[in-house]
Amino acid sequence: MASTGSAAAVATAVRGLARPGPGTRAAGLAGRGAGYMGWRRLLGPKETLRLLEGSVVHREGALLALNKPPGLPVLGRPGDLSLDALLPALRRRLGLPAELHVVKAPAREYSGLVLLSSCYHTTKKLQQFFTDARCRGQYPATYRAITVGVPAEVEGEISAGLSWQQQGDRAMVVPVPAPGRRSLARKDVKSTLTRYRVLSAVGGCALLQLQPRTAFPEQLQVHLTLLLCPALGDHKHSSRVGRVLGVPFFLSPESAPTHTQVLDEELLSQLGLSPRQLHRLPLHIHLQELVLPEGPLCAPPPPYFLHTLRCLGLPEH
């Protein structure tokens, strides 16, 4: 069984992912914040397994693709609820003859495509394909993000050194301005790059396409703060973007303590949220497309993501 903390994390993640059926309690689904409330109960392993079984978007040969909800980690400690822990049961439910391996998956707080394989050699071949594609300057993964703020340029690249930094009792991913050769060689700092494009923008919010060239934990969230356009629902890094008279500026990690994302009254009203409900707002970063040797594979954004687009008047693309 999963621990209470793990189950709570998944319960938070799937709020708004499933549309209520006829027998679903109406409490919490109507009124302010209804699009982000969804299920108000804790999800255990069996319920999460059913959720994953219903999220299959591709199944062919040794390959299986799921549309993962945010908040579900790929790996976890023994006893934690994670995708890896559920793979044996998922294999049995889907009637697959061999063990499943994770080929590619978004980070815990992101939603989107999880690519699985029941063939070890296929797993290694595809993982090498993604590595080689990035080395050739290609972008095999495409994300969608809803941001608070609109980039100054319609498209461009975000390049930054990133590293882990201990802040009090927790480790944070922070940008490192002009990292030295020694720190890069020691791998204390990693050079990272993300290509972005504004797909649409309305009223100070935007729908962005993000294509990371490198892979580093929380890279997309940190890069968006460097653009001064944090992702909606980013309760970890958005506090690094401050505002004076409506003009955004970047705060150093040391002077920006982590707290729930702050949104202005107009945006809260558009989303149908009260300040007390902000902590329930999920991260709006979704892995929408992976390019495989045979062609692209896509997964639609979760309902809460589409709900936000409609609330803000942003085209879905």
N, C-alpha and C positions, 0 to 999 in steps of 0.2 A: 504494500500500500504506500501511496505517496504521503509525504509529510504534509501537515496543515499548511505550512508556508508555501510549498510548491503548488498545492492544489489551489490556494488563494491566488497565486500568480497567474495560473491558467484561467481561473474564473475571471480575473480582471481582464485578461487578454481577449477572451471570447465575448465580452459584453458588446453587443451590437453585431456580432458575426452571424448569428442565426436569426432568421425571422421567426417570430412567435407563431406557434400553431394554434388551432382552436382551443386546446386545453390549457394554454399557457396563461399564468396569472397576469392580470392586467396591471397589477401594482408595480410601479417603477418603469412601466413601458409607456406611460402617457405623461404629458406635461413636459416641463423643461428638462432637456438632456435626454429625451427618450431615445434618440438615435445612438447614444453611447452606453445606455444602461444594459439592454438585452437581458441576459441571464443574471439573476441576483444570487444564485446558489453556487456553492463550491462544486467544481467538477473533479470527480475521481478518475482513476485510470480507465475504467470501463466507458465512462461517458466521453472522455477525451479520445479514446480509441474509436468510438463510433463517429466522432467528429472528423477524425483523420480519414476513416474509411469513406466517408461521404465527400471528402475533398480531393479525391483522385481526379486529375485533369488529363493524364496520359498514361497509357499502359500498352506496351508493345515489346515483345521479346523479353529481354532481361531488364528493360528499363521501366521504371514506375515514377511518375511525378505527382506530387501532392501540392495543394495550396495551403501552406501552413498559417495558422493564426498567430498573431503577435503574442509574446509572453511565454511561448513554449520553447524551452532551450533544446538544442540538438543533443547536447551531452549534459549529464548531471551526476552528482555524487550518488553512491548507493542509497536507495530508498527514495531518491527524488523522482519527481515526475518529469520525464524527458522523452523526446522522440526516440532516442536510442534505446531506452528501456522498453518502449512499446513496440519496437520493430518485430520481435519474435511473434507477439500476439497478432500484430497487423498482417504479418506474412501468412499466418494460419487462417485468419479471417478472409483473406483474399485468395486463398488456395494456391499460394505460390510454393513451388517445390524446394526452393533453396533460400538460404539466409540472405537478408537484405543488408546492403552496405550504403552508407551515405556518400554520395558523389559530390554534391554541392547543396548548400543550404544557407538561407539568410540568418543573420544574427538573431538572438533570442527575442529582442523587442521588435524586430521587423516581421512583417507578414510576407507571404509570397512563395515562390517556387522552391520546392525541395526535390532534388533529383536523387533517386535511389536506384540501385542496381542489385540484381540477384546473381551476378557473375563477377567474381573477383577481378578477372582480367579486364572486363569491360569497365569496372570502376577505375582501375589504374590507368587505363587508356584514356578515359574521359578526363580524369584529373590532370593528366599530362597535356591533353588537348587544351584545357583552359589555361594552364601555365604557359604553354607555347604561344597561345593566342595573345596573351598579355605581353609577352616578350617581343612579339612582332608588331606591337603597337595597336592591336585590336582590342575591342571592348566587348567581351562575350556576355556580360551581364548588364541589364538595363533595369533601373529602378524608377519608380514614380514617387514623388514627395510633394506634400502640400506644405508651403512655408508661410511664416508670418513675416512679411516683407517681400519685396520684389528686387531681384538683383539689378544693379545699375546697367549691366550689359545683358543683351538678350541671350547670348551664349558665350562660353569661355571655358577656361580650365582653372581649377583650384589646386595649387601645388603647395605642400607644406610638409615640414618634418614633424613627425608625431612620436611621442614617447609616453611611457607610463610614469606618473609622478605620485608619490605618496602625499596625501593631504589629510592630516589628522589620522583617523583610523581607517581610511579608505584610499584605494588607488584610483587615480583618474587619468584618462587619456588627455594630454595637453599638446597644443602646438608648440613647436620649438623654432623660433625665428633664426634663420641663417645657421643651421646646424654645422658643426665642424666636421672635417674629414675623419678625425679619430672617433668621434661619437658615432658616425655612420658606419665606420669600419668595425667598431665594437658591437654594432647593432643596438646601441643604447637608444638611438634615434633611427627612424625609418623614413625615407623620402616617400611621400604619397602623392597621388595625382587622381583627380576626378574631373571628368568632362561633364558640363551641365548645359542644359538648354531650357529656356522658358517656353512652356507650351501654351500657357494662358495666364493672364493676370487680371484681377478685378479687386478694387477697393483695398489695396495694400496687402493682398495675399496672392500667392502664385502656385501654379502646378508646374513642377519641374521634372525634367528627365535627367537622371543621374547615371553616369557610366564610369564606375571606378576602374582605373588601370592597375591599381595596387590593392592589396588586401591588408587591412589593419583594423583591430577592434574599434568600433564606433567612428570609423573614418568618415562616413557620410554625415553624421551628426556634427562632428567637429568642423568639417569643411563648410557646412551650411552656416555655422556661426561665424566663420571667417568671411563668408559672403554677407554677413549681417542679416541673414534671413534664416533663423532657426526653424527646424521642422516643427509643425504643429504637434503638440503632445510630447515634445522633448522636455521632460522634467529634470533632466540631468545636465544638459549643456546650454540650454537657452538663456540661463541667467548670466551668461558671459556677454550677452548683447544688451547694453543699456541704451537709454534714450534721454536726450535733453531737447526740449521743445520739439519733440517728434522726430529728431534726427538720431539715427542709430549710431552707436560706436562700440568698439570691442573692449571688453574688460579683461584684464589679466586673470588667469584662473585663481590666483591667490586672493584677488579682491572681489571675486564673484562666488560667494557661497552657494552651493546647490540648493534649489528650492523648486517647488511646483511652478510650472510656467505661468507667467503673468500675462493676461490678455486684457485689452481695453474694453470698456463697456459696450461699445458698438459691435465689436467682434463677438463678445459673449452673447449679445442679443441675437446676432445672426445665427449662431450655433445653438441657441436655445439652452444655454447653460447659465448657471449661477456661479459666483466665485467659489462656493463650497463644493461644487461638482467638478471643478477643474482637474482634480487629481485623478478623476476617472477617465479623462480624455486620453485615448491610446495614441501611441506614436504613429504618425502618418508617413511611413516609409515602407514601400512595397516593392518586392522583387518581382517584376512583371514579365521579364523575358530572359531566356537563356538561349544563346546560339550554340547549337550542337553541330557535329559534322554533317548531319542529315538536313539541318535547317533549324529555324527558330522554334522555340517552345514557349507558350504564353500561359499566364494565369491571371484571371480578372482580379481587380482589387476587392477587398472585403466590403460588405454592405456599409459599414460605418464610414469607410473612405469615400464611397459614392454618396452617402448621406451628406458628408461635409462638402463635397463638390457642389451638390445641389443647394445647400444652405448658402454657400458663398457665391453662387452663380458662375462657377468655373466650368467650362466645357469638359466632358469626360475624356475625350480623345481615345 
